[in-house]
Amino acid sequence: MSGNNSSEIDEGLYSRQLYVLGVEAMKKMGASNVLIVGLKGLGCEIAKNVVLAGVKSVTLYDPSPVAISDLSSQFFLHQEDIGQPRAQVTAPRLAELNQYVPVSVLDKELTPEEIAKFKCVVVTDIPQQQKLEISEVAHKNNVCFISTEVRGLFGYTFNDFGSEFVVIDSTGEEPLSGMVANIEQSADGVVTCLDETRHGLEDGQLVTFSEVEGMTELNDCEPRKVTVLGPYTFSIGDTTGFGAYKRGGLFKQVKMPVTQSFKSFKEALESPEFFFSDFAKFDRPGQLHVGFQALHQFAAANGGKMPRPGNEADAKEVLRLAHEINNAWSQKTELDDKLLQQLASQATGDLSPMVAVFGGLVAQEVLKACTGKFSPINNFMYFDALECLPVDFAPSEADLAPTGSRYDGQIAVFGRSFQNKLANFREFLVGSGAIGCEMLKNWAMMGLGSGAQGVIHVTDMDTIEKSNLNRQFLFRPADVGQLKSDTAARAVVKMNPELDGKIVTHQDRMGADTEAVYNDDFFEGLDGVTNALDNVDARKYMDSRCVYYRKPLLESGTLGTKGNTQVVIPHLTESYGASRDPQEKQIPICTLKNFPNAIEHTIQWARDLFEGLFAQPAESVNAYLSTPDYVEKSFATVGEAVKIETLQKIRDFLVTDKPLAFGDCVGWARRMFEELYNNAIQQLLFNFPKDSVTASGQPFWSPPKRAPDAVVFDPKNELHVDFIVAAANLHAFNYGLKGSRDREQIRQMAAAVQVPEFKPKEGVKIQVNESEDQNATINSDEGQLAELMASLPDPSAFAGVRLEPADFEKDDDSNFHIDFITAASNLRASNYGITIADRFRTKQIAGKIIPAIATTTSLVTGLVCLELYKIVGSTSADGQTQRKIEDYKNGFINLALPFFGFSEPMPPAKTECNGKEYTQWDTFDYNHNLTLGELMADFKKQHNLEITMISSGTSMLYASFYAKKKAEERRAMKASEAIVAVTKEEIPAHVKWVTLEVCCEDEDEEDVEVPSIRVKIRD
């Protein structure tokens, strides 16, 4: 929040998170205080995410001294902090994350009176008896209670939010809505959706209606319960007493609060219910529930100490306790002794990736407790990642024993030899934004790349902005304007000084133009690549490079509370680019121009209008003034309609509409208002009156078309004035004139503008559907183009004159960009009777803002790092054993529901050639620069295939139909020589390998598809 006692929200800081939680939930969160008990890695991760989210305050309780092992996952602790109280050391560093969230330390006894002061209490690494005592106090005082632990590759979380916890919105998704085609007057009241559009509803959900003609009783009715009959129909119950349906109507889902009841921690321990995080491990939660209780009994009997890593006696004692507990409980579980022994062995393990997974998950549960937004986990959730253990894993107790280093929490799980592999791994991180920051933090805790042969490369060309601070936690306010990669690297070196000199930062965009930087030597020096990118094109490019160089790729992304991970392993899985997301559905042009029916349509129209009024005309004017023979050079390949429209704008902006003072800009804005919201609508209704019918006799203005009404300018209407203020200031900006924010003065100026009376014209063509030629609807008279060209002013008369195009920027609240789009969109919505949207909603749609929150980012990066463990441990000591595809996991999560879905990656598609199978990962490699003739001969010998054509990129190097002399010359050339001869360009010095594509025929002269050929031309 913008302050502890203020209801105002700092939109600049929380811009992405606001679109996840909403304003009301953010305000509730800003009034909630949180207590976190236990400040090892997990407690710290939860606290970090909660502070970034913007709760009212966070209080820390952990008087325990810092130990060297705490540095395995507690990223706010340093070597010099050892021996100091955890909470005291952590608090000031945590407070730096968010100036609006005070962080304090509870340095007195944790009494019931203290616990009762908080909205939510989270307990982590403390004895079980203390957890039970805190939970009982919390339950009695209606304080939300969360207990969570991570033990090596195992973890759990538990919620008790009281007996009557109200969930305001269980999913956070936009309410479903749609257009109605018919409603039966019957006992079932069957509703059919327009044009067979899927309604997306589920049984039991509620809907209400508006704009229904005939059956008007449904308009603004009490919500009706839905019974789904099919993807396009649903029933709403008895409608026999209503009027007969005529036409039209909209339905909209109504979300109702849901009350949930939670068991206390004590009650749930003996009668647990489980939320399943991985349905492939359906039997695990019950066993792990027993196992965790056995661990706590072991610790209670051994002075608070957990079982020693790899110690057989301690593991057997935990196993004995587990069977004893299981036999005593009424809810018995079949126990796997090996699983429980692994839990015992890893009990002192402290892994940063697991901390990140549970830190993100539990922090989101804290936000649910504070706001009632999204569905909380009710009772227990257990999760394990045993697949991360290295292949052929059989460590000795000595290999798992503590070494007195910061990595002891990781060594307790994986052993010293694996830690050495991690330290000498060479990874490339592409992007250091939200996911990149979390990734680097985890890697620093893991010690990745910290060894003599290890390295971390990180690239990001962006600089830090204020809005980044809410989720890119390595950055602070003082870093705004600095390069992300450099700043992130400095931050993690402070977390782990062993990375000093081991992180190489870059500021280059990944693409074809930087392949001299990220060249063959660069990629051959890597062990793997991790993407932390926010656009599909960059992801696809990096994927193609990883396929080419056969490097494993870790891919991930987030969208609000949703996240996904994908692991790409050479030869084992398909690549990222092998499967495509469906293309984003485009709004038809005719809908945007003339027949909008939803606020999304008017917002997109307004966004296009912004470009058409304040960006493109200024750019065209500048090009006209600076380019000799502009018309001939610029319009050689475009149609007449485009020429006319562009030249009209150039003439208008240089002559007709050129302002001399701000008052002229107000006049221009007032005339533009009239043209857009009155004249254009009058012309549309002149062409298609409200009582028009189609050729088939149906009303023309039938859904989805909405019949519009012209808007008459009213200086007393604030929406009308909003448009004039924004449009006038943007027009002034184009010409370098000083604008004004004096609404009253602008209101008076606009009211005084004389607007010519409009009369609709005959013969104006208006596009009605997408099948019509858009250019055919552009109206132009004979000779209009010649007349326009003759009317253009002489560019020499404007020497030194340039206009300033408005480059759309959504995050600057002072530039009138979002103000204009909001006003323009809502005025058009008013034309068509569409419910208007506020500035907040308009900004999200127009700016294509991707919702984001730190909790999801934390969890997703944790899952990615678990897959990295698998990649690092994918080979045995002799370098021979490789993991199977089922060892890896792609994940999809939605913290709002919550939902976890894991699946093994898809294998790569295969093609067959001469009885052998090939995938996208395969190429035929030649380690010397042989001639094309030698290549063809070897291919014939090795594969019994005749090469008929060889190409490199778009250049053909050889073809069987070449004349004899030319063919002989090409066959005598080395691969590199042939490329240079054909392209007339030297091969860049950084290129060591060239790729050739070949066409082949078998003995029957049938075409055969084969993989690419790679030829090494330099060492």
N, C-alpha and C positions, 0 to 999 in steps of 0.2 A: 504494500500500500504506500501511498505517498507520505504517510505519517501515521503514528500509532492511533491517533484519535480522529483521523480524517476518513471520510467515506470516498474521497477522491482517489483515483487509481492512476499511477504513473504509467500511462499508455506507452511511452517511449521505452520503458524498461520491460514491461510485461506484455508487449504487443502480441507475441506469438502465443503466450500462455492464455491470454484473454479469450482466444478463439477455441481453447480447449475447455476451460472451466466456465466462461461466461462472467458477466459483471457481478451478478448477484452472489454467485459462489465465491468470487474473489473477495467480495465485501465480508461475507461470513468468515472466510479464512482469515481475513485481516483483523477479525475480532476474537480469534482463538489463540490461546496460549498452549504450549506443548512442553512436556517434561520428558527428557530422554535420560534413561538410567543405563550407564555402561558406555564407555567411550573408547572401546577398541575400534577396530576397523568398521564393523557393522554399524555401531551406534553413530560413528562419525559420518558414514555414508548417508544414513537416514537423516541426520541433522543437517548435512549439507544440502540435500534435496528439499527439505522442509523450509530451510532459510531462503533458498533461491525462490521457492514458490511464493513466499510472502505472507507467512502467518504473522500474528500479532507479536509474538515473542517466543523465544526458545530458551529453556532453562536446562542446564546440564548438571548431572549428578554422577560423579565418579571420583572418589578421593584416592583411588589406587595409584601407586607410583608407576610411571612409564617404565616398561621393560624393553630390552632390545628386540624381543620377538614382536612387540606391538608394531614395529616399523614394517612388518610384512604386509600390512594393509591399512594402517592409520596414516593417511597421507599428510596430515597436519603436524605430525610429530617429527622431530629431528634428533640426531644422535645426542646432541647436548641436552635434550630434555629428559634423558633417562634419570629416573629417581624422582622427578617432579610429579605432582598430582596431575592425572590425565585431564580432568575437566579444566583446571586452572590454565594449563598450557594450551588447550584446544580452543577455549572460548574466544580470545581476542582474534585468532586467525579465522575462525568461523564467522565472526562478526563482520569481517571485511567483505564478505560475499554480497551483503545487501544492507544498504544504509538504513532501510526502513524497518529492519527486524532486529530489535535488541536481543543480545545473547548474554545470559547471565549464568553464574555458577551458584548452585545451592550448596553452601559450605556448612550447613548444619544438619542435624539428624532428619532423616526422611520420615516425618511423622504423618499420621493420618490427616492432620490439619493441613499440612503442606500439600499432600497429594490431592486433596479435595479442591484445591485452588485452580486446577488445570482442566482444560477441555479434553485433553488426551495425554495419556502416559504410555511411553514405550520403554520396555525393559529388554535388555540384551544379555550381556555376559555377566550375569550375577547368579548366585546359588538358587536352586529351585525353591527352597523354603522362603527366601526373600521375595521371589516372584509371587508365590502364593499369598503372602501377607499383603503385598502391594495390590494384587488383583482383587482381594476381598474388600479392601478399602475403596478401591475404584468402583467396584460393582455396587456397593452400598451408597455411594455418593454420585451415582450416574455419571462417572468419569469414564470415557472410552479407554479401554485397556488393550495393549498389543504386546505380546511376548514373541520374541524371535531369537533364533540362534543360527549360527553357521559353524559346522564342525567338519573341516576339510571339504570334501566334495558332497557333503550332506547339509541340509538346512531345513528349517521349518519356520512357520509363522502362525500365530493364533490371534483371533480377534474376539473381544467381548465389548460390544457397544451398547449393552443394556437390554432390558426387556422390551422397550418400545422405541427402537431407533427408526426414524423416518428417512426413507430414501426418496428424495425429491425427484430425481431423474435417474433411472437405473442404467441407461445406456449412453446418454449424452449425444445421441444422434438427433439430427433435425427431424421434427415430426413429419411423418409421411403425409403426402397430399396428392391429389389428382383430380382429373376432370371426369364428370359423370356423363355417360351416354344414355342410361335408362335406369329407372327405379320401378320395380314391379309394385302394383297395388295389391298386395297379397299378405298371407299370414307370415311368409318368410321375409318379405321385403327385399328381394334380390336386387343388388346394385351391380350394374355392369359398367366397367370403365371405358372411357373414350378410346377409340381406335386400338382396342386390345392392348392397352398399356398396363403392364403388371402393376398391381397396387402395392405389393410388398407387405401387406398386413398379416398378422397372425391371430389365431383364435384368442378371444378374450380381450383384445385391444379395443379401445374406444375411439369413435369418430364423431364428428359433428359436421354440419353441412351449411353451405351458403349459396346464394344465387340460383337456387332451384326454382324453376318456373312450373306452375301447376301444383305440385306437391309442396306448397309453401310452408306447411307445418314443420318441415324439416329444417328450415332456415333458422340458424342460431338455436337449435333445439338442445335439450339436455343430451350429453354424450350417449351414443348408442353402442351397445356391445356388438362386436363383429364375430361372425362365424364364417370362416373362409370356405368357399365352395370351389375355388379354382384360382389360378393366377390372375384372372381378369374379372372375377366376380366374387362378391361376398354378400352375406345376409345380415340385415340389421333388425330383424324381428317384424312384428305385425305393423303393416302400413294400410290395412284395409279401411281404417277410419279417416284416412287423409285424402286430399284431392288427387285427381289423376295427374300423373307426371306429364309435362309437356316437353320441356327441353332444359338444357343447361345444368349448372350445378357444380359445386366443388366439394370434395370431402377433405377433411384434415384430421389427422390423428390427434387425440387428446391424451396427454400423459398425466397420469394420476399418481400421487404419492403412495408409496408402499411402506408399511410398517413391518419391521423385522424384529424378532426376538432372539437374543443371544444367551448361551449358557455362560456361567462363570467359569473361570480357568480351572478351579478345583473340580467342579462338576464335570467339565468336558474331559479332564484327564482320564477318568474311568469310563466315560461313555462318549468317546470322540466321534465326530462326524468329519469326513474328509472331503476337501476340494481337490480334485485330481489335476495335477499339473502335467502328467504324461500318461496317456492311456495305454502306452506300451508297457508301463510298469504298474499295472493295476493292483498288484499284490504288495507293492512296496510301502505305501503309507501306514498300514496297520503295523507292519514289522518295525518300521523306523520309529513309530510312536512308542512302541515298547522299548526299542533300543535307546532312545533318548532318555527315557525314565531310568533305564539301567545305568546309563552314564552318570546321571545325577546322583543315584544311590552310591555308585562307586566313588564319586568325588566326595560325597558327604562322609563316607567311611575312611577316606584317605586324605584328610586335611584340606579338602578343596581341590586336590590335584586330579586331573583327568588321566586316563590310561596312557602309558608311555608308547610312543610310536613303534610299531612292530614288535612290541613285547608280548610274547605268547602267553605268559602267566596272567598279565593284566587283561588280555583279550578273553581268556577263558573265564575269568572272574566276571567280566561284563556279560558274557554269554550265560553264565549261571544265573546271574541276577535277572537277566531278561526272561529266562524260562520261569523263574520263580514269580516274577511280576505277572507274566502272561497266564500262569496257572491260577493265580489268585483272582484275576479279573473275570467277570462274567462274560465280557466280550473278548473271547479268545481268538488268537491269530496263529496260523501256521508259520513258524519261524524258519528262516534260512540261516543256518549257523555261519556260513561263509560271509554273508552280507553283514551280519552283526559284528563279526570279528573285524571286517574292514572298517566299520563305523568306529569300533573301539580303537583301532590302530590310528585312525585319522582324527581322533577327538581333539588333539592339540593343534591340528592343522588350521591355518588361517590364510585363506586364498583370496586375493584381491578380486578375481572375477566372480567368485561366489558372493563375496561381500557386495559387489556391484549389483548382481542379480537381486539379492534380497534387499539391499539398500534402496533400489528403485521401487521394487514391489511394495515394501512396507511403508515407504514415504508416501506412496499413492494412497495406501490405506489410511494413513494419518490425515491426508487431505479429505478423504471420504468422511472420516469421523468429524472433521471440522465443518464440512459443508453440506453433507447429505447428498452430494453429487456423485453418481455412479454407484454400482453395487459392491458392497464390501464382501470380503471372504467371511463366511459364517462358520466359525470353529477352526479346524486345523488345515494347513496345507503343507505337505512335505515335498521336497524336491531333491534329487541327487543327480550327479553327473559322473558316475563311475566309469563311463566310456572314455573319460579323459586320461585314465591311467595308461602309461606307455605300453606298447606291445611287449609281450614276454616279460611282464612286470613281476619280478620276484626279488624284492630288495631285502637285504639283511637288516637286522635291527641297528647295526652300526651305521649303515647308509642313511637311515631315517633319523638318527639321533641328532639332537641340537648341536650346532657348531659355535654358538655364540655370535651368530651373524643376524643381520636384518631379514634374512630369507628363511629363518628357522621354521616359520609357520608354513612355508611352501615345501621345505625339505622334509618336514614331518609327513607329507603326503606323497611326494614324488621322489625323494631321495637326492643325494648330492650329485650323482652323475647326471641326472636329468636337469638339475639346476645349472650345471656346467653347459649343457646343450642350450638351455635358454639364454645364458649369458653370451654365448657365441653365435646366436642367431642373427641373421641380417634381414631386416624387415623394412618395407617402404610403406609409409602412411601417406595417402593422397587425400589431403584436406585436413585442416586443424580447426574446424568449427566445433559445433556441439558434440558430435560423435567423436571427432578427432581429439578434442580435449580429454574426454573420458577415456579414450583409448590410450593416450599417452600417460595419463595418470595410472591406469592399470598396469601398463608396461613398466613404468618406473617402479611400482611396488613389486612386480614380478622379477625385476632385474633383467628384462629382455634387452639384449644387445649391449650389456654392460661389460662383457668379457673382452679379452685381447683381440679376438677376431670379430666381435660383435659390432653392429652399427644399426642405428635407426635413421632412415632418411624421411624427412617430412616436407611436403610442399603445400603451399597455399599462397595465392597471389593477393588475397583480400586483406584489408585492414579492419581493425576492430571498431565496431559501432556500439552505441549505447544499448540498443536492443539485444546485442549478443550477450550482455552481462547476466541476463536472467537464466541462461542455460549453458553458457560456455565458461565453466567455472574457473578455468585457469586465468581468466582476465579480470582486471579490476578497473574501476573508473579512470584511474590515472593512465591506463593503457589505451584508452580510446584514441584512435588514429594511428596506432602502431601496427606493424605487420603481425598477422596472426601466428605464422610459423615460428618466427623469432621469439615472440613473447611466450608462446606455449612451451617452447624448448627451455627457455630460461626458468619458467615456473617449475617444470618437472625436474630439472637439475637440482633445484633447491630441495625438492622432495627426496631425491636420491642422488647425492653427489657422485656416486659411481658412474652416472651417465654423463658426467662432464667430459666433453670432447668426443662423446659417442653418438651425439645427435647432430646430423648434418641437415641444415635447413635450406630450403629452396623457395623461390617465389615465382615459379614458372607454371603457366597453365599447361596441363597435359593435353597434347595434341600433335598433329603431324609437324607443326612448325617448331616444336621443341625436341624433336627426335635426335638432334645433334647433342642435346644435353643428356636426355634419357636414352642413351644409345645402347648398342650391343654390349659393350663392356659394363655399363651400368646395370642392366637387367641380369647379365650373367653373374654379377656379383651379389645377387639377392637370393635369399631363401624363400621369400614370400612377399605378397602385396596385400595391403588392407585398404579398402576404399572407405572414405568418410566424405562422400560427395552428396550433393543435393540436386543433381540433374541426371537424367537418363542418358543423354548423349555422352557425357564424360564417363559415366559408368561403362557404357558399351565400348568406348575407346580403350579404357584400361583393361577391360575384359579381353579385347582382341590382342593387346600386347601380352597379357598373361598366357593366352593360348599360344601365341607365336613363340614365346620364350619358355613355355611349359612351366610356369610358376603357379603355385597355389594362390588363390585369391579368396579373401574374406570380404563378403558384401553385406551391407545392412542399410536399413533406413527406418525412419519414424514418421508418423503422421498423427499428431495429437497423442492419444493414449494407445495407438496402434504401433506395432513395430514388427520388423521382419529381419531375418538373417538368412544368408545363403553361403554355403561353403563350396568352393570350386577346386577340385583336385585333378591335376593332369592325368589323363587317360582313364580316370576312375569315374568322374561325374561329368554331366553336361556343363557347359559354360553359362555365364549369366546371360549372354546374348542369344543362347539357343532357344529360349522361350521368351515370348513377347507379351507385354501387357496389352490389353485391348486399348485401342486409340480413344482418346477423350472425345465424347460425343460433341459435335459441333452444332451450334444453333443455325438453322437455315437462314439464308440471307433475306428471304421474303418475310420471315417472322421478325427479324431484327428491324427491317426497314418499315414495315407497314402493319404487321399483325402480332405484336407481342401479347403474351398472355400470362407471363410470370415476371417477378421482379428481376430475376437473373437476366431476362431478355432486355429489360430497360437499362440495367447497369452496364451490360456489354455495349448496348447502343450508345450510352453516354461516354463510355471509355473510348469507343471509336470516334465519337464526336469530338472529344478532347484532342485526339490526334489530328482530326480533320480541320479543326479551327486554330489550334495553337502550336502545332508541331510541323505538319506537312506543308502548309502554305509558306511559312517562314523559310523552311528548307528549300522549297521550290523557288522562292524569290531570290535567295542567296545564290542558288545555282544559275538562275537566269542572269543575274548581275555579274557573275564571275566567269561564266562559260561562253566563249565566242561560239557563234552559230548554235546556240542552246537548243532551239527547236529541232533543227536538223539532226543533231547528235543525240538528243535525249529521247526523241519520239520516233526513231526509225522503225521500231518493231511493235509499237502499241497502236491500239485502235483509235478511231476518231473521237469516240466518247471520252476516253481518258485524256486525250489532247485538249479537248474543249474544257473539261472540268479543271484541269491543271492550269491552263492559260487564263481561265476566268478568275481563278484564285490569285494568280500573279498580278493580273490587272487590278483586281479589287484591292489587294493588300498594298500595291504601290500607288494607286490613284484613288479609286472610289472610297475605300474604307480607311485610308491613311489618316490617323488622328494627329492633331497638333497639340492637344491638351487632354487631360484625363476626362473632361466633360465629353469630348468626342467619343471616348471609349464607352462611356455610359450610354450614349446615344446608340452606338453600334450594338451594345449588348441588348438594349431595349428592342431594337429592330430584329435582332436575332431571336429573341424570345417570341416575338410575333410570328416570325417565319416558321419556327419549329413547332410551336404549341397551338397556334391558331390557324395560320394560312395552310400549312401542310395537312392539317386534319380536315379543314373545310374542303380542300381539293380531294382528299381521299373519300369523304362522304359524298362529294359531288359525283365522283366516278362510281361509287358503290353506296347508294342511299341505304338507310337502315332497313328499309323494306325490300331490298333487292333480293332476287331469287336466282339460283343457278340454272343452267340449261336443263337440269333434271327436275326443276321445280322446288328444290330445297332452299330454305332461307340462306342467303349468302353469309350473313353474320351468325353462323352456327358454330358452336365450340369445335375446335379450340379458338376460333376467331372471336374477338371481343370488339363490339362496335364502340368506337371512340366518341368523345365530345371535345370540341375546341375549348381551350382555356382562355379566358379573358383576363388580361393583366390587371392586377389589383395592387396598388402600392401599399395597401394595408396588410396584404398577405405576406407573411415572413418568408415562405418558401419562394415566392416570386422575387422578393428582394434578395434572397440568398443567391439566386441565379445571376441577377444583375451585378451584384457585388463581385462575385467570383469571376464572371465572364469579363467584366470591365477591367479588373485588375490583371487578368491574364493577357488581355489584348494590349494593355499598356506595357506589360512586360515584354511582349514581342517587339515593341518599338522603343524600348528603353525609357519610357515615360514613368514618372513617379505615380504610384497608385494611391489608394485611399481606403481606410477602414471605417470611415464615417458613414454609418448606415443611414442616418437621417438625411444627411446631405445627398447621398446617392439615391435615396428613396424619392426625394423631391425632384432631383434632376431627371430621374427616369419617368416620373409622372408628367413632366413637362414636355417630354419628347413627342413630337407629332408623327404618328405612324400612318402611312398611306392605307386607304381602304383596299381590302383584298376582294377580288372577284375570281371565283374558280374559272379555269380555262377548259375549253373543249379540246379534245384530241390528246390530252395528256395520258401517257401510258404508265401503268403501275403494275409492277410484277406481283402476281398473285400466288405463284407456286415456283418451286425450285426448277421445274422442267423448262420454264421460260428462259429465253436468252436475256441475261441481265442487261446487256448492251442495247437490246431492242427496246428497253423501257426508258433509255436516256433520250430525251426529246431534243432535237436540234433542227434548226431551219437550214435550207440550202445556203451555202456560202457562209455559215456562221463561223467556221474555223478561219476562213480567210479574213473575215471582218475582225475577229478577235486578234489575229496576228497583226493586223494593221493598227489596231487600237493600243497595242502594247507600247509603253514608253521606251525611249532610247536608253539602253543601259548606261551609256556614257554620261547621261545627266545625273546619275546616282553614284558617282565616283566615291568610294569609301563608305557607302551606305551598306549596312548589313542588319538584318533582323535577327532577333534572338529566339530560336525555337524553344518551346517549353518541353524539356526532357522529363517525362513523367517520373515523379518521385513520390511514393506513397507515404514515406515516413517523416516528411517535413510538414508539420501542421501549419506552417506559416506561408506556404507557397500557393494556396488556393486550389491545388490540384484535386484533392479529395473533396473539398468543398464544392467545386464545380460539378464533379461527377455525381455527387449525392443530390444536389439540387436538380441537375439536368435529368437524372434518372427518375427522381420522384415526381417531377413535373410530367414526364412522359407516362409514368404510372398513373398519375391523376387523369391524364387524357383517356386512358383505357380502363379505368376503374380497378386498377391493381393495387393491392395494399402496399403502401410505401415502406421503405427500409430506412433504418437510422444510419448515421454516418459510420458507425462501428461495423455493421453488416456490409454496407456498401464498400468500405475500405477492404474488407476481407476478400470480397468477390472481385472487385476491380483490380486490386493489387495482387491477386492470386497468392494470398498469404497462406503459407503452409503452417497449420497449427503445430505447436511444439511445446513440450514440457520436459523439465529435467529428469523427472522420474522415469519416463519411458527411455530416454537416452541412456541413463545409467544402466537399466536392466538389459537393454539391447547390446550395449558394449560388453557387458559381463558375459552374455551368451556367446558373442563373437570370440572373446578371449578364451572361453572354454574350448571352442573349436581350434583355436591356436595351440592350446596344449596338445591337442590330438595331432596336429601337423608336426609340431616339434618332436613328439614322441612316436612318430609313425614308422620309424625304422629301429631295428634292434642294434645291438652293439656291433654286429658284423655288417650292418648297413643293408641287410637283405630283406627283412620282413616288412611287409607293407600292410597297412590297415585295410579292412574290407569296407565297402561302401556303406554297409549298415552301421558302422561305427560312427559315422558322421551324422549330423542332424541339421536340417534346415528348420527354422522356427518362425512361427507367427504368434504374436501375443496381442491381446487387447486388455489393458489394465482397467478399463472402465467396467467390463462385464463381471469379473475378469475371465479371461480365456487364454489358455496355453495350448498351442498345437505344434507338434513336432513330427517331422517325417524324414526318412532317409532321402538323400539327393537322388535325382534321376540320373541314370547312366547315360553316356553320350550315344547319340544315334550312330548306327553302324552302316557302312556300305561294304560290298564284297567285290573283290577283284582277284580273279584266278584262284579262287578257293580261300583267299585270305580276307579277314575283316579289318576295316580301317575306320577310324573316327576322325573328328575334327582336330584331334590332338596329333595326328600322325602326319609326318612329312617324310619324303625320301631325301636324306641328307648326304651331301658329298663334301668332304673336308678339304678339297683342293679345287682350284679354279680350272676345271677341265674344259675342253672345247665342246661345242654343241654336238659335233660328230661323235666324240668320245662318250658323251652323255647318252646319245641315241643308241650307240652300240652296247653300252653297259645295260641300258634299260631293256634292250632286246634280250641280252644274255640272262639278266637276273629275273625278268618278269615275263619274258616271251611276248612282249608288246611292241608294236611298231609306233614310234612317235611321229605323228603327222603334222603337228603344229606346236610351236613353242612361243610363249609370250611372257612379257614382264610388265605388269601393270596394264596399261592400255596399248603398249607397244608390241607389235608382232616381230619376233626375232627370226623365226623360220617357219616355212610352210611347205608342204610336199608339192604344192602346185607352182612353186617358184621355178623360173627358168633354170636350166642346168648350171650355168655359170654362177648365177646369184646363189643358188642352193649350195654349190661347192664352196663358195666364199664364206657363207655363213657357217657351214659345218666346220670350217677350219678355224673359225674365231672362238676364243675363249668366251665364256658366258659374260664376263664383265665387258670384254671388247665389243661383243654384239650389242649389249645394252647401250653403250656409249655411241656406237655407230648409228643406231636407229634413233635414239632420243636426242642426239646432238648435245648431250649434257654429260659432264663428268659425274661419276658416282661420288657422293660426298665422302670425305676422308674418314668419317666416323662409322661408316657402314662396313661391317665385316662379312655379312651374309646377304645374298640377293635371293629373291624368291621367284621361281619360274612356274608358270602354269602350262600344262601340256595336254594335248589331245592325242589319244592313242587308239589303235585298232588291234584286235586280236587276230588269230590266224584265219578267222572267217570274215575278216574285214568289218567286224562289228565294232561300233564305238564303245570304248570302255572308260568309265570315270575313275580317275586315280587321284590320290592326294597331291598336294603341291610338292615341288622339288626345291630344296634349299642348297645353294652352292656357296661355300666359303671362299671369298676372294681375297681376304687379308687375315693375317694372324693378329 
